[in-house]
Amino acid sequence: MLTLHISEAEIERLNYERYHNPSAIVQKRCHALYIKSQFSFTHEEIGRIVGIYKDTVTDYIRMFNEGKFEKINQVGYGTNRSKLDDHSEELKEYFEKHPPHTINEARAKIKEMTGLERSPTQIRAFMKRHGFSYKKTGQIPAKADREEQEEYVEQVLEPLIERAENGEIHLLFMDAAHFVMGVFLSCLWSIKRIFVKSSSGRKRYNVLGAVDAITKHIHIWTNQTYINAESVVEFFHQLRIFYYEMKPIYIVMDNARYQKCQLVRYVAWQFNIHLVYLPPYSPNLNIIERLWKWVKKKALYAKYYETFDEFKNAINKTINSANTNYKNEIDRLLTLKF
């Protein structure tokens, strides 16, 4: 193992520079060298402490032995080039097609493809430098036609959104949610695993909702039985009262049978409401689906309600306060990006 040639005065300076040097990378070099001078750790152990690869520790020691502080203070931003960058295009192309689950998985694949071994910190920096970030995966139904969805967004949704932004129409996204009273498990930051009481029975609270695409105003109609064509008709009447000036209303909805029946179509025609049906298996194109997930997270996750009335009130309170107490959060959640 490479020996560090250093005096007591130099150790004191390292101790100071590892906290006060204006350059973060010089601080890291000094920190690694200070640990090397004070403890009998291996280079691999020092690397884990500082967040660098073991060979980098050896490089720092060699730099210090050759040129002391003058050498380790040389940063040369804009001139240093990682050897990984010689393989940037190859690695980027691979990871775009095969996104890794973890940094360690990316690290192993990079070593396999290039022969270069780097610390997790360096791999993370490499990934971020080339536009990768840790994102939660989304869900698309297996039967969904991606090309059909893209064509729908371009030819149907985007023109409607433009008309709504220009004030020509009201554009709403509508869907029903069925909240079954019971425990909604979730992850929590806790010392021990938390167990939440679960209500007995299967009582269901139905919420028929619509979100204004532009204002993000939320409309709801509720019952405790089931949603059918008559429910939709009553909801249309409620919407037309709210939008009293008789400007055309366009409602984006799924293909549920009760929403396509003759009664619903006839009442929609009477109220100057235009029904815009989504392609099959396309819940990802209905922004109100995001709202239902948000309501569950806010009102139901890891929470116990002793009575059905408490359960209903928690849902209603969350929805009714969405446009006031959580306005900024709702505006970000319900963006018109598909």
Disulfide bonds with the S-S distance in Angstrom:
none
